[in-house]
Every structure is written in C-alpha cells, then in structure tokens.
Amino acid sequence: MVFTDEGRSLHDRIIRLALLRETVALSALSDAEVDLFRNLLRRIHASLPAVETASADFIKQERQALGMSEDAPARRRRGGRPG
C-alpha cells in the first residue's frame, strides 16, 4: 500500500489518537492486568478461525432445516426489522 502525503498525514494523526485512547483506557489497570488483558485478547484472536467455522456450520444446519440449498443467497430484511 502506498500513501499519498495527505494520506500519510491522516494515518499518523489517527495513530496518535488511537495510542492516546489506548493509554487512557489501560491506565485504569495495573501492569499485571494489562499483561493479562493482552494475553486474553491474543487467545481470543487465535480462536477466531474456530468461531468462523462454527458460524458456517450453524448457517449450514439452519439452511438445511429451512429446506434451503447451501448456495442459496442469504435472505435480507429491509430496514432491519423482523418479518
């Protein structure tokens, strides 16, 4: 990825804000708690492929239960309302 000068400047400003927010948010925790929190996040991140697999399996089972083919497009509701 190549940034324009304007894009690089925007990226740098966003990174500074993100780091500030992280510092303030984590300031409520001790160093040991921050280490634990980061370790927990790494473990959760490592499990995301299993989450995706479980989701795909669930969707497959639901489609089968509804008599839909596996390759049928997902049904979408307008306006985000049920029914």
Order of alpha helices (4+ residues) and beta strands (2+ residues): alpha-alpha-alpha
